[in-house]
Amino acid sequence: MREYLLPGPDPDPDYQNVVQTLDLTGEEADQVFDALASPTSRSVLRALYDDPLPPAELADELDTSVQNIHYHLQKLEGATLVEAIETAYSSRGVEMDVYAPTNEALVLLTGRPSRTEQIRSLLRRFLGGVAILTVVSLLIHKLANTLDAQTWSTPGNLTPTPAQGTDAATNVSLTPTPTPPPTGPDLAAVTSYSPGIFVFAGGLVVLVMATYWLYRDLPE
C-alpha cells in the first residue's frame, strides 16, 4: 500500500531518481513527522514545491518573521526534506540561500513486509542462534576437557615404603602412587560423551522447534 504525502506539482519522467520513499518502520520517519508537525513547516514546504525561495521571501509570503522561517527551514533540512540549491543577493547586496525541496515527491510506504522477506529474516535469526550455540558448546567442551585432565593428574593411592637407613618395621614413609587414567572401555565411556555435545544437540532441537513455530505463524 502506498500513500502520497506532499507530492510535487508535476512528477519528473525519471520518477525513481527524484522520489523520496519513507518507510514507517524506519528511523527517518520520526524526523520527518517531527519536522512536519507544525502547520508553518508544512506551509513552508508547500511554498517551496511551488517555487524555490530565500527565507526573506518565504517570510513575506507566509506573513511571518524571518527568524521563524529559519527555524522551520532548519527542521526541514535536518529531515532532508529541503536543501539550499543556490545563493542569491537582495537589493541591498545581502547574500541569501535559496531553498528548494530535495525531491519531486515524498512517498509514504505502509504495509507488512512480503512473506519472502519474513522468511529470510527468520532464517538469519536461526543461523545466528546456531552460531552462538556452537561457540557456547565449544567453550563447555574445552572446559570439560580441562577439568578431566586435572582429575587424572591428581595423586592417587598412598603406598607405604620403608625409609632409608631406618628400621623398616617401625619407620615407613608414604609415597604417592598416581592413579593411571582409565583404559579400554572405561576411557571410551569418559571421552565419548562431552557435555558440549549434549548442550549443542539440545539447543539445536530448541532452535529448530522455535523456528518452525514462528514459521507457522507467518502470514500468507
N, C-alpha and C positions, 0 to 999 in steps of 0.2 A: 504494500500500500504506500502511495506517495502523495504528499500534500505539498502544494507550492506555497511558500511563505515569502512575501515581498518580492515578486518577480520583477525583472526589468521591463521596460516598455516594449522592446522588440528583441526577442531572442536572437543571438548570433547564429548563423548557419552552422558554424563549428561548435555546436552546443556543448559537447562533452568537455571542451577545453575552457569554457568560461563559466560553467555552473559549479557552485559550491554545494556539496552534499553534506548534510548534518544528520548524524545518527543519534537518536535519542539516548542510546546507551553509552555514547562516547563522552569523554571529559570535556570536549569543546562545547557540548550542548549547554552546560552550566554557564560558561562565559557568554555565549550568545544570548541566552534567555535573560541573563543579568543585564547585559547591555541594552536589550530591547524592552526592559521592564518599564522604563519611563516613556510616557507619551511624547516627550520632547525628543528623545533619542529616535523614536520611530519616525517622527516628523522630519528630523534631520536626514535620516537615511532615505526617506521617500523623496525629499527635495534633491538629494544628490543623485538619485536614479534619474530624475528629470534632467539635471544639468550639473556638471561639476562646478563647485563654487568655493570661494575662500570663506573663512569664518565670518568676516565682517558682513558680506552679502547674505550669508545664511541668517545672521542675526537680524538684518533688516527684513528679510522675507518672512521669518517666523516671529517677528516682533518680540525679541528677547535680547538679553545682553550678550556681548561678545564673550565674556567670561563663562557664561552658561553654555554657549555653543562649544567653547574649547573643552569644557568638562565632558560633555556628551561625545564629542569627537574622540577624546582620549579613550573612553569606554568602548566606543565602536571600533576604534583602531586596535585596541587590545584584544577584541574578539575577532580580528581580521575581517571585519565587515567593510571598512573603508580604509583608504590609504591616500597619502599625498602624491599626486601624479605630476605636479609641476609647480613652479614658482612664478607668482605674478607680482606686479607693483601697483600700488594705489596711485591716485592722482597726486599725492604728496610724496611719492617715491618710497613708501614703506613696503618692504618685502613681505609677501604673504604666501602661504602654502594653499594650493588649490586641491580640494579633496574630491574623491570620486569613489563609488563602490568598487570593491575588489573583484566582484563577479557580476555577470549579467543577471544571475538569478541565484537565490538561496533555496535549496530543496531540502525539505524535512522528510527524513526516512523513518517510517514506523513499521511495525510488524515483527513477527517472530522470524528467527533465522531458519534457513532451509534445513531439511532433515539431513542432507549430506553434511552440512557444516556441523550439526549437532553430533553426528556420528564421529566425525573427525575429532571434535573436541573431546568426546568420550574416550576415543582411542588414545589420544595424547595423555589424558589423565591416567588411563590404565597403564601405559608404558612407563609413565613417571612413577607410579606406585611400584611397578616391578623393579625399576632401578633402585629405588630406596630400599625395598625389601632385600634385594641382592646384597647391597652394601651392609645392611644390618646383619644378615645371615653370615657373611664372611667374617665380620668382626666377632660374632659369637663363636664361630668355628675356630678362629685363631685364639680366642680367649680360652676355649675348652682345651685346645692342644697345649697351651702354656700351663694350665693347671694340671693336666695329666703328666706332663714332663716333670713338674715339681713333685708330684705324688710318687713317681717311680724313683726319684733321686733321694728320697728320704731314707735315712738309715733304718734297717730292719731289725732282725733279732740280735740280741747281745749274747755272744758266745764267750764263756769263761775260759781264759788261757792262763797257764802258770806264769808268774812273774819271774824274770831272770834274776838269778842269784839269791833266791829265797826258797823256802820250803813250799813245794807245790801243793802240799796238803793243807797248808794254813794260809797262804798268801796267793791270791789269784787276782788278775785284772780282767776287766770286762772289755772285750774287743768287739766293736760293732761289725756285724756281718750284713752287708747290703742285701736287701731282698731283690732277687732278679725280677725283671719285668715278665709278665705272663707271655707264654709262647703257645704256639699251636692254636687250637680253637678259642682259648681264652683271649688271646691277643686280637684275633679277628672280631670277637664279640665286642671288645672295647673300642676298636678303631673304626668299625664299620658304621656305627650309628652316632654321628656327630650331632650335637644339639642344633647346630646351624642348619642341618638338613631338615630337621623337623620344623624349625621356625620358617624356613623358606617354603616348604611344602604347605604348611598350614596357612601361611599368609597368602600364598598364591591361590589357594582354594577360596579364601575370603574375598580376594580381589576379583576373581572370576565371577563369583556369585553376585557381588555388589555391582559389577559392570553389567552383567546380564539383567539384573533387576532394574537398573537405570535405563538400559536399552529398551526394555519392555514398556517403560513409561514415556518414551519419546513420542511426540505427536506425529501422526501420519502426514 
